[in-house]
């Protein structure tokens, strides 16, 4: 049994594995991608949805748990009221659905491009090694001219 170089040697081996590096790159790219999707949702899609819902601002949808009515979320938070901000939750759901759609479209296009570029020409099918005798229905060699079972001439 081969002994590693101690704690730091094991750590170096762990860190240098390809899947750990790939995961780190994925997390970093995911963070940057999340900023783009958040901007898409908050700056482009939510204003359109707000326009369609006659000016309803999802970010300002909340329920104050102290029973009082507040004109805005900022006013409720300033008063120190505990609030359930379900509008933020709706925005998060929309954000998730858009991110899932964008990732789906990216993966679909990558798979399509990969399929297009990696299409290998299919090898021609090999001729079968055997055939069936038309007289006795036994299986015989494909290049046979006489059936070894019934001795019929095969053309």
C-alpha positions in Angstrom: 0.0 0.0 0.0 1.5 3.3 -1.1 1.5 6.0 1.5 0.8 9.6 0.4 2.9 12.6 1.3 0.8 13.5 4.4 -2.0 15.9 4.8 -0.8 18.5 2.3 0.0 15.9 -0.3 -3.5 14.4 0.0 -5.0 17.9 -0.1 -3.0 18.7 -3.3 -4.2 15.4 -4.9 -7.8 16.3 -4.0 -7.6 19.8 -5.3 -5.9 18.9 -8.6 -8.6 16.4 -9.5 -10.4 17.4 -12.7 -13.8 17.3 -11.2 -12.9 19.7 -8.4 -11.5 22.2 -10.8 -14.6 21.8 -13.1 -16.9 22.4 -10.1 -15.0 25.5 -9.1 -15.2 26.9 -12.6 -18.9 26.0 -12.8 -19.7 27.8 -9.5 -17.8 31.0 -10.7 -19.5 31.0 -14.1 -22.9 30.3 -12.4 -22.5 33.3 -10.2 -21.7 35.6 -13.1 -24.6 34.0 -15.1 -26.9 34.6 -12.1 -26.2 38.3 -12.2 -27.1 38.4 -15.9 -30.4 36.5 -15.3 -31.2 38.7 -12.3 -30.8 41.8 -14.5 -32.9 40.2 -17.2 -35.7 39.5 -14.8 -35.5 42.7 -12.8 -34.8 45.2 -15.6 -36.6 43.7 -18.6 -39.2 41.1 -17.7 -40.6 42.4 -14.4 -41.4 45.8 -15.9 -43.2 44.2 -18.7 -45.1 42.0 -16.3 -45.8 45.0 -14.1 -47.2 46.8 -17.2 -49.4 43.9 -18.0 -50.7 43.8 -14.4 -51.4 47.5 -14.5 -48.4 48.7 -12.5 -48.3 46.0 -9.9 -44.8 45.9 -8.4 -44.0 42.4 -7.2 -41.2 43.7 -5.0 -43.7 45.7 -3.0 -46.1 42.8 -2.3 -46.0 42.0 1.4 -48.1 41.1 4.4 -47.4 42.8 7.7 -47.6 40.4 10.5 -48.4 43.1 13.1 -51.9 43.6 11.7 -51.3 47.2 10.6 -51.6 48.5 7.0 -48.5 50.1 5.4 -48.3 52.0 2.1 -45.0 50.4 1.1 -42.6 47.7 2.1 -40.1 50.3 3.1 -42.6 52.0 5.4 -43.3 48.6 7.1 -39.7 47.8 7.5 -39.0 51.3 8.8 -41.7 50.8 11.4 -40.0 47.6 12.4 -42.9 45.4 11.5 -42.3 41.7 10.7 -43.4 41.2 7.1 -43.8 38.3 4.7 -42.5 39.6 1.3 -44.3 37.2 -1.0 -43.6 39.5 -3.9 -39.9 38.8 -3.6 -40.7 35.1 -3.6 -42.7 35.5 -6.8 -39.7 37.3 -8.3 -37.4 34.5 -7.3 -39.7 31.9 -8.9 -39.8 33.9 -12.1 -36.0 34.3 -11.9 -35.6 30.5 -11.5 -37.9 29.7 -14.4 -36.1 32.1 -16.7 -32.7 30.7 -15.6 -33.9 27.1 -16.2 -35.3 28.1 -19.6 -32.0 29.8 -20.6 -29.9 26.8 -19.4 -32.2 24.4 -21.2 -31.8 26.4 -24.4 -28.0 26.5 -24.0 -27.8 22.8 -23.3 -30.1 22.0 -26.2 -28.0 24.1 -28.6 -24.8 22.6 -27.4 -26.2 19.1 -27.8 -27.4 20.0 -31.3 -24.1 21.5 -32.3 -22.2 18.5 -30.8 -24.4 16.1 -32.7 -23.9 18.0 -36.0 -20.1 18.2 -35.6 -19.5 14.7 -34.3 -21.7 12.8 -36.8 -19.5 10.0 -38.0 -20.4 8.4 -41.2 -22.0 5.2 -40.4 -20.0 2.2 -41.5 -21.8 0.2 -44.3 -23.5 -2.8 -42.9 -21.5 -6.0 -43.3 -23.0 -8.6 -45.4 -24.6 -11.3 -43.3 -22.4 -14.4 -42.7 -25.3 -16.8 -43.2 -28.5 -17.2 -45.2 -31.4 -19.6 -45.2 -31.7 -22.4 -47.6 -34.9 -21.8 -49.7 -35.7 -25.5 -49.7 -35.1 -26.9 -46.3 -35.0 -23.6 -44.4 -31.7 -24.5 -42.7 -29.1 -21.9 -42.0 -26.1 -22.1 -44.3 -23.0 -20.0 -45.1 -23.8 -16.9 -47.2 -21.5 -17.9 -50.0 -22.7 -21.6 -50.2 -23.8 -22.8 -53.6 -25.1 -26.2 -52.3 -27.1 -26.8 -49.1 -25.1 -29.2 -46.9 -28.4 -30.4 -45.3 -30.7 -31.1 -48.2 -28.0 -31.0 -51.0 -30.1 -28.6 -53.1 -28.3 -26.2 -55.5 -28.5 -22.7 -54.2 -28.3 -19.8 -56.7 
